[in-house]
Amino acid sequence: MPILAFLRDNAPWLTAGVLLTFLSSFGQTFFISIFAGHIREAFDLSHGQWGGIYTLGTTASALVMVWAGGLTDHFRVRVLAPIILVFLGFACVSMALNPVWWGLILVIFALRFTGQGMTSHIAVVAMSRWFIASRGKALSVATLGFAMGEALLPLGFVALMAIYDWRLLWGGAALIAILGIPLVLLLLRQERTPQSWAQSDQSLGMEGRHWTRHQTVTHFLFWFMIPALLGPSAFVTAFFFHQVHFAEIKAVEHVELVAMFPIYTVVSILAMIASGWGLDRFGTPRLIPFMQIPMIAAFLVFAMAETPLAVLMGFLFMGLTTGFNTTLPNAFWAEFYGTGRLGSIKAMAAAVMVFGSAIGPGITGLGIDLGLGLETQYMLVAVYFVFTTIMMMIGVSRARPLLAFSP
């Protein structure tokens, strides 16, 4: 189907996906981290203490995601999404009103669970279910919301912090999240009936069947993919989490660093669109093993960069993997394990990624406190992504023949 016809015929459902992924921004690290300096100052926290709080709250959200993510197997988007957005709004208000440092653990839990966790989970599971032959295009379009959030929100809110108190801005974020509820309900007045719920053969996974969550987590491929699931969420999260400190050690103004985000976002959008087109044409198995190679280059550049232009080059490489990572893993679960229980399976993967985003800031923050500089840490991160690439190559090559098997 031509892309314009695809967009026209599926506009309400794709727009709902874009809206949900955009609203998930308020629980994403790239948004929370722009307030890091104010939060640390308000509660007198070191880098390690703030990172530890972030790790505790995010880890708790990962644990709850294992259960809550399966709700997408039982409830339609128009029922579940508004409930989650209400809680996301309350989480934003809680950040604005929280008076004590230990309350940050609960606030971070709420933001990460409702924003990064459930809001984005609902969107990508819906796209994977509602679209089969055009799954790649649907994921590419719907996940544009992530890119829009990365491009617009940090720059806009950093600029607003020069005028308004940071807590007041969290109140504004809550208002935006709540305003999203009537839009979701309007767009999904006639929600698609997921074809996978009819047990369509088109959406079966390996060995020609729908896999359960237990079968998935005991299958070798899941464990070969774990390092790759952890990597981007852990270390891209850590990068944005420590963006203020990174700007200081690179002698770059924070606003100047944030101004690079839209360029990074443009690259990630292009990579997202290209990967969506590519997976519809070539399939996930041929593409996913190589998606983190640009990340190796990104962290090597971040480690060695001495000028703003060099830092920008790092963003370009990171944007490539960010774009690939938005579409390919989400299609991977549907293609290899089927869509019959996709919500529960994807919840496990989402929990792993959320856990990665929990340990990344904690590990790097502790490293800073112990005297291990970010530049040295980023060299080690590049080595880690070499490891994840090798693991994916081995795992996918072993599992790929099972896709052609039908009992």
N, C-alpha and C positions, 0 to 999 in steps of 0.2 A: 504494500500500500504506500503511495506517495506520502511524504512526510506531512505536507500541508493538509491532505485529506485525513490523515491519521490524527493530527491535532484538532481539526474541526470536528470530527466524529466523536472524539473522546475528550473534548475540552472540559466538561464538568469534573470528571474523575481525575484527569491529569492536574487540573488547577487545584483540586483538593489536596493532591499529593504535594504540590509545590507549597501550598499554604502551610501544611503540617510540618514539612521539613524546614521551612523558614522559621516557624514559631518555635521549633526545637532549639533554635539558636540561644534562647535565654537560659538554657541549661547546658550549653556547650562551653568548653574551656576557652575558646577564642573570645567569647563574650565576658564570661566571669573574670578572666584574667586581666582585662583592662582596668578592673577595679582593684587589682592586687595591691598596688601601692597604698591606696586609701584604706583598704581593709587591714593591712599589716600595721599601718600607722594608728588606726583607730583602736586596735586591740593589742598593740605593742607586741607583734609577733615577728620572729625571725623567719628567714626563708624556709628553714627546715620545719619550724612549727606550723607555718601556714601550709606547707606541702603535706605535713602529717595530717592536719585537719582535713585537707582536701582528699587525701588517700582514704581516711576512715569513712567519710561521708560517701565517697564514690564506691568504695568496696561494698558498703551496706546496700547501695542501690543496685550493684551487680547481683548480689545474692537475691534480692527481692525480684529482680528481672527474670530469674530462672523460673519463678512461678508465674508472675504477672504477665510475662510475654505470651504465655499460652492462652491468655484470654482472647487473643485475636483469632483463635480457632473456634471460638464459641459466640462472639459478639460482632456485629457489623460495625464498620467504621463510624457510621453516623450515630451509633449508640455509645461506643467506647471513647472516641476522640473528644467529644465535648466534656465528658467527665474528667479526662486527663488534663484538658486545658484549664478547667476550673482549679484543679490542684496546682497546676503550673503557675497560675495567677497568684494563688495563696503563697506559693514558695517565693515568688518575687517580692511580695509584700513582706514576707518574713525577713528577707535580707534587708529590706529598708528599715524594719523596726527592731531587729535583733539587738539587744543591749550588752550581751556577754559573749566572751570568746568561745565558751563551750557550746553555745547555741549555734555557732557556725557549722558544727558537725551535722546537726539536724537540718539546717538550711541547705547545706551542700548536698546532703542526701536527697532532700526534696527536689531541688533543682535538677540534679543529675538524673534521678529516677523519672521524673515527669518530662523533662526536656530532652536531654541526650538519649535517655532510655526509651520510654514508652511512646512519646510523640513521633520520633523518627522511626521506631519499630513498626508502629501502626501503618505509617505511610509506605515503607518499603515492602512490608508483607502484602499490603493491599495491591500494590503494583505487580508484584510477582504472581499473585493469584488471579487478578483480573485480566492480565495479558499473558499470552503464551507465545505465539509466533512473534509478537512484537514486544516481548518482555524487555529487551535491551533498550529500545526506543522509549518505552514507558518509564523505565527506571532513570534514564538519562534526563528526561523532561521533568519528572516529579522531583528528582533530587537537585534540580536547579535551585530549590529553596535554600539548601545548605550554602550554595555559592552566593546567593543573594544576601544571606545573612552575614557571611564572612566579608563580603565586599562593602556592605552598607552600614552595618551596626557598629563595628569597632570605631571606624572613622567618625561616624555621626555622634556616638556617645562620648568619645574622647573629646571632641570639639565642644559638646554640651557641658562636659565637666568643668570647662573653663568659666562657665556661667552659673551652673546650678550645682547644688550639693549632690554628691554621688548617691546618697540614700534616696533623694527625690527621683533620681533617674530610674531606680529600681521600681518605684511606684509607677512610672511611665511604662516600663516593661510589662508590669502586671496588667495594665490597662490594655495594651496591645494584645496580650495573650487572651484576655477575656473577649475582646472584640472579634477575635477569630472564631468564636463559637457560632454565632449566627451565620457567618460565611460558610463554615463547614456544613451546617444544616441545610443552607440554601443550595449549595453545590451538590449535595448528596440526597436531594429529595427523592431521586430515583437511583438508588445505589445499584451498581452492577451486581448480578448474581455470579459469584466466583465459579468459574468453570471447573476448578479443581474439586469443589465440593460434590460435583457429579461424578467424581472418580474418572475423569477423562483420561484415556490412554496417553494423550498428548503431554500430560503433565506428570507422568511417572518418572521415577528416578532410576538408579542403577538396578540391574537385574529385573527391570520391567515392573517395579512395584513402588508403593508408597512406604517410606521408611518411618518407623516410630522414633521418638526421641531416644529411647533406650538403645535401639539398634544403631542409631547414628553415633552415639557417644562411645559405643563399644567397637566401632568400625575403625580400621587403621587410618583411613584418610582424614577423619576428624582430627586425630592427634598430629598428623603431619601438617595440618593447617593451623594448629594452635599458635605456633610462634609467629606466623604471618598475621593472624588475627590480633595478637597482642601488640605487635611492633608499631604500626602507624598510630593506633590509639594511644599507646604509651608515650611515644617520643614526639609525635606531632603535638599531642596535648602538652607534654613537658616544654616543648619549644614555645608555644603560645603562653603557657602558664608563667614562664620566666622571661617574657618578652621585655619587661621593664629592665630587668637585670642584664639581659642580653644587649639591649640598646646601650646601657652604661658601659659595658666592657668593650663594645665596638665603637664607642664614642659617636653614637648616632642619637639624635634627638628622638624621643619616643614618638612624637607626632610624625617625624620623618619615617620611622620604621612602620608605623600604622598606615602611612600613605602608600606603602608597598603592597598592602593587603589586596587592594582591588586588582593589581596586576597579577598577583598570585592567583586570585579568584578567576580571572579571565583565562589563565592557563588551565586551571582545574576544570573550568566549564568546557573548554575545547577538548581536553582529555576525556572528560565525562561523555561528551557527545560522540567522540571518536570511538571510545570503548563500547558504548551502547550500540553503535552501528556495527562495530567489529564483532561483538558477541552474537548479534542476530545473523551475521554473515558466516562467521567462522566457528562459533561456539565457544563456550567458556573454557573448556580444557586446553585449547591452543593458546589462550591469551593469559590466563591467570598466573601461571608460574613466573612470568616476567614482569609483573606489574610493580614490583618494589625495587627494581634495579635503579630507577631514577632517584629513589630515596637514599641510596648509597652515595651518589654524587652530591645530593643536597646537603647531607650532614658533613661530608668532607669539606664542602665549600663553606658552610657555616663555621666550621672549626678553624679554617685557615683565612677567612675573609678579613681584609684590613681596610676596605673602603665600602661605602654604601652601594656602589655598583656591584661589588662582589657579593654582598649580602643579597642584593636583588637576584643575582644568578642562582643563589641557593633557593630562593623562593620559587623561581621558575622550575627547577628540578622537583622541588617538593610538590608543586602544583600538579605536575604530571601524575605522580603516584596518588595524590589526593583524589584527582578526577577518576583514575582507574579504580581506586578503592571504593568509590561511591557506587559504582554499578556492578563490577565483576563479582565481588563476594556475594552480593545479594542475589544475583542470578545463579551463582554457584550452588547455593543450597537447594534452590528449586530444581536445577538441572540434575544434580547428582542424587538427591534424596527425595524428590517428588514434592508435590504441593499439598497432599492430603493432610499432613500435620505440620505444615510449614511454620505456623506460628510458634509451636512448641520448640521445634528444631532451631529456628532463627533466634528464639529467646535465649537458647544456650550460647549461640554464637555472639549475640548481643551482650550477654553477661560477661563473656570472655573479653570482649572489646571494652566494655565499661570497666572491668577490672584492670585492663591494661591502662586505661586513662586514669585509674586510681593510683597505680604503682608508679607511673611515669613521673608525675610531679613530686611524689614522695621520695623516690630514689634520687632524682637529680637535686632536689632541695637539700637532702641529707648530704649529698656529695659536696654541694657548695659550702655547707656549714663545716664539713670536715676538711675543706681546703682543696678538693678536687674540682678544678675549674670547669665551666661549661664547655670550653673549647676542647679540653682533653676528653670529657664525657662524650662529646659529639663524634670524636674519632672512634670511640668504642661503639657508639650507636651505628656508625657506618658498617663496622664489622658484623654487628648483629644482623643487619639487613642482608649481608652476603649469606649468612646462615639461613635466614628465612627463605631466601630464593632457592637455595639448594634443596631445602626440605619440601617446598612446593613442587619442584621439578620431579623429585622422587615419588612423592605421594600421588600426584595427578597421573603420572605415567603408569603407575601400578593400577590405579583405579579406572582409568579411561576405558579399557576393554570391557568393563562391566556395564558401561552405558549401552553397548550394542547387544547385550545379552537379554533375551526375553524368554521366560519359562514356558 
